Amino acid sequence: MKEKRPHIIGLTGSIGMGKSTVARMFAEAGVPGFDADAEVRLMQGPGGALLPEIEAAFPGSTGPEGVLREKLGAIVFADADALARLEMLVHPAVARKREQFLETNANRPLVLFDIPLLFEKGGSAFVDTIVVVSAPPEMQRARVLARKGMTQEKFADILTHQMPDDRKRARADHVIDTGTTLEETRAQVQALVDKLKADLRG
């Protein structure tokens, strides 16, 4: 017998496209979401589940406030082996959280996985429907450069690690346009939720 599980929406989009806002709109529309990055932050934050393992592997890289990002970053980003060891701690822990989330929501028709690098990291194989959040380039640039600590150089570097927006849109099952009002974006999300639920009912 086929194991019951919800239809998985994979939500992605480049920096500054409004993905976090759209994820909240899906939640408001009754679609539970799993954000792997947020889970990692929790597990690496104060009292986080991963702290003992990270400290054992990288002594001096954690404190009462959780992972000391600058210290850990200095260790792993210049050393491919160290980064691989860190990922061997983090990835299985995130996978367990994801399975727990699916079990908890097994009877829901739809769930959402928030995956920033869905295409870049091969995450499309794990979802049923791909939704790309997109906005005009000038709006994206203005949003990103308004962030604290962001520079033109940092923004350009981030973009080199992300698939171009036009290619993401071409590979999407659905595109949510955030280059409009919040009300219009919310209406797009609700319409998509309604459509996917109707499709599942057949």
N, C-alpha and C positions, 0 to 999 in steps of 0.2 A: 504494500500500500504506500502511495506517495505521501511523504511527510508533509503535513500542513505547514505552510509558512506564508507570510504576507508577500504581496507584490512589492519588489524593492525598487524605489526611485533613487537613481544616483544623481545627486545635485553637484554641479561643478561650474566653474567660471574663473576667469583670470582675476588678478588683484584689482580691487576697485570697481568691480562690476555689480556689487550689491548682493552677493551670495548670502551673507549672514542675514540680511534683511528678508530675503526671499525664504530662507530656511525658517525664520520666525513666522512668516505668513503661512507656510505649509503647516506649522504647528498649530496656528490659530484656526486653520481649516480642518483640524482633527487628525493630522498625519504625524505620528510620533517620529522624532528624528534621532539619529545617532551621529555624533560628531567625534571622530577619532582624535582630532587635535585637542578638543576640549577634555576628552578622557585622559590623554597623555598629560595634559597640564594638571589635572586632578591627582593622577598617580605620582607626579613628580613634585607636587606642591606640599604644603605643611602637613605632616602626618601621612603622606602618600604611600600607597602600597609598594611602590617600586624603590623607595628610598634605601632600604637596607641592602638590596641587591646592587644598586648603583654605587652606593658608598663602598661596598665590599670590592667591586670591580675597579672603582676609580676613587681611591682614598682621598678625602679632603674636598670632594666635589659636591657635598650636601651639607646642609645646616638646618637649624630650627625652622627656617622659612622654606625648606625644601631644597630642590636642586639649585646649586649656585651656577646659573646659566653661563656666566662668563668663564668660570673655572672649568666647567665640564666642556664647554665649547672649545676652549683653548687646548684641551686634551684630545678631543675626538676629531675636530675638523682638519687637523694637520696630519692625522694618522688614520689611514683607511682601515687598518686592523682594529684600532680602538673603536672607530665608528661602527664597524661590523659587530663588535662585542656588545655595544650599547643597543644596537638594533635587535640583537638576539634576546635582549632582556625586554625591550619595549614591544616589539611586534607580536609575540605570543600573548602578552598580557592584554593588548588591544583586541586580539582575535577572541580571547575568552570573554571580554566585555561585550563584543559584538554578538557572540553566540547567546549570551545571557539576555541581551536586548531583544534578539529575535525570538527567544523562548518566551519572554515576558509578553511580547506583542504578537504571538503566534496566531491569535484569532482576529487580528486587525486586517482589513483588506489591503491597506497600503502602509508602508513605512518609508522613511527617507534616510539615505546615507549621505552625509555632507562630506564630499571627497574633493578637496581643492585640486589635486593632481590626478584626477581620475584617468585621463588619457595618458598622461606622462608616465604614470606608474603602473599602467595595465589594469586599473580597477574596473574597467568596463565589463570584464568577464563575470563579475560578481553581482551585477545589477540587472534588472529586467527592463527598465526604461531610463534613458539618459536625458536629463534636463540641463541645458546650458543657460546660465544667466549672462546677459549681454547688455552693453550700453555703447553709445558712440565713443570713439577714441578720445575726443576732447573732454567728454564728461568723465571718463575713466581717469584721465591724467589729472584733472582738477581735483577729483575725490582723493586720489592717492597722495598728491603733493600737499594736500591739506592735513595729512596725518603728521602727528608729532614726530620729529626726528627724520622724516623722509626727505630725500634729496633727489634731484634729477638723475644723479649717478646711480643711487640705490634703485630707483624705479627702473632705469634702463637695465640694470643687472638682473633684477627680478624677472623682467620680461624675457630675457634670454633663456631662462629656465622653464618658461611656460609656453605651451603650444599657442600659436597665434589665434586670436579670437575667431577669425573667419574659418579656420580649419575646425575649431571646436564646434561652431554653429553647423558646419557641413556634416559633422558626425553625430549631431544631436538628434534624438527622437522628437524633442520639443525645445523651443527657445522661449525664455521669459525675458521680455524687454524691460529693463529698468531705466531706460532713458526717457521716462515719462513720469507722471505723478504716482505717488504711493497708492492712491485709490485705484488707478488703472492697472498698476502692477498687481495689486491684491486681487483684482477682478480676473486677471490672467491666471493667477495661481488657483483661485477657486474654480474657474472653468476647467482647468486641467485636472484638478482633483475629481470633479464631477465626471469628466470624460473617462478617466481611468477606472473609476468605480463602475461606471456604466459598461465599459468594455469587459470588466471582470465578471459582471453579472451575465454578460453575453446576450 
